[in-house]
């Protein structure tokens, strides 16, 4: 069942063309990844689908009564809104379905048009079940655990949470609501390894349509059933079936095919021009002879001229047809890569941590951090969410002071 259909969408910001002739379709069960360079218009397309902006031209169709939800890169909740209130607000549609089902149950107990009541009840019950209404309580526990939110109490203010925690609460609320079309903008930004693995598993079983905007290639490879490639050159969109690796292979094959077709047409046009030039200059129109004895030769030359003229006209017609339908030169997107020689390090041991610790009030963020970073080493720093990674980097950068230890 199709959930979303976008047809020939065009969008400008002032005189700048952002999207041109963009078309796509999403069915229930599709997991599409929208990819493209930064600033190409991915988030703009999401806002158009959400009706937050209007396009200059084109059409956006959504399945009637379909619920659409969007997770921005950064969630900013209203002042004084609690975590519990924030989640309840995003479960409004589920609560409406639940309340209507209860109302229909009461009306069926009172009599009335039982066939009509049963018909509506059946449709709403199917929708309520598909949206996870009957498993809501168990899913709250599952989703909060998967996104490392168990420690956050419902009465806590959203504004008291870190930016990453707010975004994860926003993601949890949307997963609980289970909309018909879920749009996620960089959903992996605030997840650790465990949270990322959990989200991949959860979304791989998502029963509705999913549209992801992300630069995480591994995440796309695990989840995507199709890739929507938004071109920075043409500002149009091409759909490729499969995951990210499939997309790269298909796009390269398509580009090579376009290059071959373009050069084949150029060669054909060049051959026709050469033929026209050769035939035109190589055969002159025969002059009518004065001497009657030369009529036989004249007649033969005239026949040759007619044949050559016909061939030239045919070649010109073919050339005109090719020029009228000339293929565009496939444009390859070039990337600049800088290669700067780093300044030589004077020390063989650029960084040493000795019993480093950081405490915020009664909260011990980390303690006993010892490490040595040698010249030429490349180190990955990882820890659970809230484990103090950013704080440690700020200490090393001189932006914070440790509670204990030195570096």
C-alpha positions in Angstrom: 0.0 0.0 0.0 1.4 3.4 -1.0 1.8 5.9 1.8 3.5 8.8 0.0 3.8 10.0 -3.6 5.7 13.1 -4.6 5.4 14.2 -8.2 7.6 16.7 -10.1 8.4 18.9 -7.1 10.2 22.2 -7.6 11.5 24.5 -4.9 13.3 27.8 -5.0 14.8 29.9 -2.2 14.8 33.3 -3.9 16.5 32.8 -7.2 18.3 29.7 -6.1 16.9 26.4 -7.4 16.9 23.8 -4.6 14.8 21.0 -5.9 13.8 20.3 -9.6 11.3 17.8 -10.9 11.7 15.6 -7.8 9.5 12.5 -7.7 9.3 9.5 -5.4 7.0 7.0 -3.9 7.0 5.1 -0.6 5.0 2.0 0.3 4.2 0.4 3.6 7.3 -1.5 4.7 9.8 0.6 2.7 12.9 1.8 4.4 14.3 4.6 2.2 17.6 6.5 2.8 17.7 10.0 1.4 21.3 10.8 0.5 23.2 13.7 -1.1 25.8 16.3 -0.3 25.4 18.7 2.6 23.1 21.6 1.6 21.6 19.8 -1.4 18.1 20.0 0.0 17.4 16.8 1.9 15.9 18.6 5.0 14.0 20.9 2.7 12.4 17.9 1.0 11.4 16.6 4.4 9.8 19.9 5.4 7.9 20.0 2.2 6.5 16.5 2.8 5.5 17.6 6.3 3.7 20.7 4.8 6.0 23.0 6.8 7.0 24.7 3.6 5.3 25.1 0.2 6.8 24.2 -3.2 6.6 26.4 -6.3 5.3 23.5 -8.4 4.5 19.8 -8.0 2.2 17.6 -5.9 2.6 15.7 -2.6 0.0 13.0 -1.9 -0.3 11.2 1.4 -2.6 8.2 2.2 -5.8 9.6 3.8 -5.6 9.7 7.6 -1.9 8.7 7.4 0.1 9.9 10.4 3.5 11.4 9.6 6.1 12.2 12.3 9.5 13.8 12.0 12.6 13.7 14.2 14.8 16.8 13.6 18.6 16.7 14.2 18.1 18.6 17.5 15.0 18.3 19.7 14.1 21.5 21.6 11.0 21.0 23.9 8.9 23.9 25.2 9.9 25.4 28.6 8.6 23.5 31.6 7.4 20.5 29.6 8.2 17.3 31.4 9.4 14.1 29.8 6.1 12.4 30.5 4.0 15.3 29.0 6.3 15.4 25.9 5.7 11.7 25.2 2.0 11.9 25.9 1.6 14.8 23.5 3.1 12.6 20.7 0.9 9.7 21.5 -2.2 11.8 21.0 -3.4 9.8 17.9 -3.1 6.5 19.8 -5.1 7.9 22.7 -7.8 9.2 20.3 -8.1 5.7 18.8 -8.2 4.1 22.2 -10.9 6.5 23.4 -13.0 6.0 20.3 -12.8 2.2 20.7 -14.1 2.5 24.3 -16.9 4.8 23.1 -17.9 2.3 20.4 -17.9 -0.5 22.9 -20.3 1.4 25.1 -22.6 2.2 22.2 -22.6 -1.4 21.0 -23.7 -2.4 24.5 -26.6 0.1 24.2 -27.8 -1.3 20.9 -28.2 0.9 17.8 -26.9 0.3 14.3 -24.8 -2.7 15.3 -23.5 -3.4 11.7 -22.2 0.2 11.3 -20.7 0.2 14.8 -18.9 -3.2 14.3 -17.6 -2.0 10.9 -16.0 1.1 12.4 -14.8 -0.8 15.4 -13.1 -3.4 13.3 -11.3 -0.7 11.2 -10.2 1.3 14.2 -9.1 -1.8 16.1 -6.9 -2.9 13.2 -5.4 0.5 13.0 -4.9 0.6 16.8 -3.2 -2.8 16.8 -1.0 -1.8 13.8 0.2 1.3 15.6 1.2 -0.8 18.7 -1.6 0.4 20.9 -2.1 -3.0 22.7 1.7 -3.3 23.4 2.3 0.3 24.4 3.3 -0.4 28.1 5.8 -3.1 27.2 7.2 -1.0 24.3 7.8 1.9 26.6 10.1 -0.2 28.7 11.8 -1.8 25.7 12.4 1.5 23.9 13.6 3.4 26.9 16.1 0.6 27.7 17.3 0.4 24.1 18.0 4.2 24.0 19.6 4.3 27.5 16.8 6.4 29.0 15.9 4.2 32.0 17.4 6.7 34.4 15.1 9.6 33.3 12.0 10.0 35.3 8.7 11.1 33.6 8.4 14.2 35.9 11.8 15.5 34.9 11.8 18.7 32.8 12.9 18.2 29.2 15.0 21.4 29.4 17.0 19.8 32.2 18.2 17.1 29.9 21.3 17.3 27.7 20.8 17.9 24.0 21.5 14.3 23.2 19.1 13.1 25.9 16.4 15.4 24.5 16.9 14.0 21.0 16.7 10.4 22.3 13.5 11.1 24.2 12.1 12.6 21.0 13.1 9.5 19.1 11.6 7.3 21.8 8.3 9.2 21.6 8.1 8.7 17.8 8.9 5.0 18.0 6.1 4.6 20.5 3.7 6.5 18.3 4.6 4.3 15.3 3.4 6.7 12.6 2.5 5.5 9.1 5.5 7.5 7.8 8.5 8.1 10.1 11.1 10.6 9.0 14.4 10.6 10.9 17.0 13.3 10.3 20.4 12.0 11.4 19.0 9.6 14.1 22.4 8.1 15.0 24.0 11.4 16.1 23.5 10.9 19.9 23.7 7.1 20.1 26.5 4.9 21.5 27.4 1.6 19.9 24.9 -0.3 22.0 22.1 2.2 21.2 22.9 2.2 17.5 22.8 -1.6 17.3 19.5 -1.7 19.2 18.0 1.0 16.9 19.1 -0.9 13.8 17.4 -4.1 15.0 14.2 -2.2 16.0 13.8 -0.3 12.7 14.6 -3.4 10.6 11.2 -4.7 11.9 9.4 -1.4 11.6 6.1 -2.3 9.8 5.3 1.1 8.3 7.2 3.5 5.9 10.5 4.9 7.0 12.5 7.8 5.5 16.0 8.3 6.8 18.3 11.2 6.3 21.8 10.1 7.4 25.4 10.0 6.5 26.0 6.8 8.4 26.8 4.3 5.6 26.8 1.3 7.9 23.4 2.2 9.2 22.0 2.6 5.7 23.5 -0.7 4.6 21.8 -2.5 7.5 18.4 -1.0 7.0 17.7 0.6 3.6 15.5 -1.2 1.0 16.0 1.7 -1.4 18.2 4.8 -1.8 16.9 8.2 -2.9 19.8 10.1 -4.4 19.4 13.9 -4.5 21.9 15.3 -7.0 23.7 18.5 -6.3 24.3 18.9 -10.0 20.8 18.5 -11.5 18.8 19.1 -8.2 16.7 16.1 -9.2 16.2 12.7 -7.4 16.9 9.2 -8.6 15.7 6.0 -6.8 17.9 3.0 -6.5 16.7 -0.3 -5.1 18.8 -2.0 -2.5 21.2 -0.8 0.2 24.1 1.7 0.0 26.6 -0.7 -1.6 24.0 -1.7 -4.2 23.4 2.0 -4.8 27.1 2.8 -5.4 27.4 -0.1 -7.9 24.2 0.9 -9.8 25.1 4.5 -9.9 28.6 3.8 -11.3 27.2 1.4 -13.9 24.6 4.0 -14.9 27.3 6.7 -15.2 29.5 4.5 -17.3 26.5 3.6 -19.6 25.7 7.3 -20.0 29.3 8.1 -20.9 29.4 5.3 -23.5 26.1 6.5 -25.0 27.3 10.1 -25.1 30.6 9.3 -26.8 28.9 6.9 -29.2 26.5 9.6 -30.3 29.4 12.1 -30.7 31.3 9.6 -32.9 28.2 9.0 -35.0 27.6 12.8 -35.5 31.3 13.3 -36.4 31.1 10.5 -39.0 28.0 12.1 -40.6 29.6 15.5 -40.8 32.7 14.0 -42.4 30.6 12.1 -44.9 28.6 15.2 -45.7 31.8 17.3 -46.2 33.5 14.6 -48.3 30.5 14.0 -50.5 29.7 17.7 -51.0 33.2 18.7 -52.0 34.2 15.5 -53.7 31.5 15.5 -56.4 30.7 18.5 -58.5 27.5 18.9 -60.4 28.2 17.9 -64.1 28.0 20.6 -66.7 25.7 20.1 -69.7 27.9 19.3 -72.7 27.8 21.2 -76.0 29.1 18.2 -77.9 26.5 15.6 -78.5 29.1 12.8 -78.3 29.5 13.6 -74.6 25.9 13.0 -73.6 26.5 9.4 -72.5 29.2 10.5 -70.1 27.0 13.4 -68.9 24.1 11.2 -68.2 26.2 8.8 -66.1 27.7 11.7 -64.2 24.3 13.1 -63.6 23.1 9.8 -62.2 26.1 9.7 -59.9 25.3 13.3 -58.8 21.7 12.4 -58.0 22.8 9.4 -56.0 25.4 11.5 -54.1 22.9 14.3 -53.5 20.4 11.8 -52.1 23.0 10.3 -49.8 24.0 13.8 -48.6 20.4 14.8 -47.9 19.9 11.5 -45.9 23.1 12.2 -43.9 22.0 15.7 -43.1 18.6 14.5 -42.0 20.2 11.9 -39.7 22.5 14.6 -38.3 19.6 17.0 -37.6 17.7 14.2 -35.8 20.7 13.4 -33.6 21.4 17.1 -32.9 17.7 17.6 -31.9 18.0 14.7 -29.4 21.6 15.3 -28.4 22.5 13.6 -25.1 23.9 15.7 -22.4 27.5 15.2 -21.4 27.3 13.2 -18.1 28.6 15.4 -15.4 30.9 13.9 -12.9 31.0 15.5 -9.4 34.6 16.2 -8.6 35.9 16.4 -5.1 38.9 18.3 -3.8 41.1 16.5 -1.3 43.7 18.5 0.6 46.9 16.9 1.7 48.9 19.0 4.2 52.0 17.8 5.9 51.5 18.0 9.6 53.9 20.0 11.8 56.5 17.7 13.4 55.9 16.9 17.0 58.7 17.7 19.4 57.7 15.1 21.9 57.4 11.3 21.5 54.7 11.4 24.1 52.2 14.2 23.3 49.7 13.3 26.0 49.7 11.6 29.3 46.8 11.3 31.8 47.6 10.7 35.4 44.7 9.7 37.8 42.3 12.2 36.1 38.9 12.5 37.7 35.8 14.7 37.2 32.9 15.2 39.6 29.8 17.3 39.3 28.4 17.6 42.8 27.6 14.1 44.0 27.9 12.7 40.5 31.3 11.1 39.8 31.6 11.2 36.0 34.9 9.4 35.8 37.9 8.7 38.0 41.3 7.1 37.8 41.8 7.9 34.1 45.3 7.0 33.1 46.6 6.9 29.5 49.6 7.6 27.4 49.3 8.8 23.8 52.5 8.2 21.8 53.6 10.1 18.6 51.9 8.7 15.5 49.1 6.8 17.4 45.4 7.2 16.5 43.1 6.5 19.4 39.4 6.0 19.5 37.7 7.3 22.7 34.4 5.5 23.5 32.2 5.0 26.5 28.5 4.7 27.2 26.3 7.8 26.7 26.9 10.2 29.6 30.2 8.6 30.4 32.2 11.8 30.2 33.8 11.6 26.7 33.1 15.2 25.8 34.1 16.4 29.3 37.5 14.6 29.0 38.2 16.2 25.6 37.3 19.6 27.1 39.7 19.0 29.9 42.5 18.1 27.5 41.7 21.2 25.4 42.0 23.4 28.5 38.3 24.4 28.5 37.6 22.6 31.9 39.5 21.7 35.0 39.6 18.2 36.4 38.5 17.5 39.9 41.6 15.5 40.5 44.8 14.4 38.7 46.8 16.0 35.9 47.6 15.7 32.2 
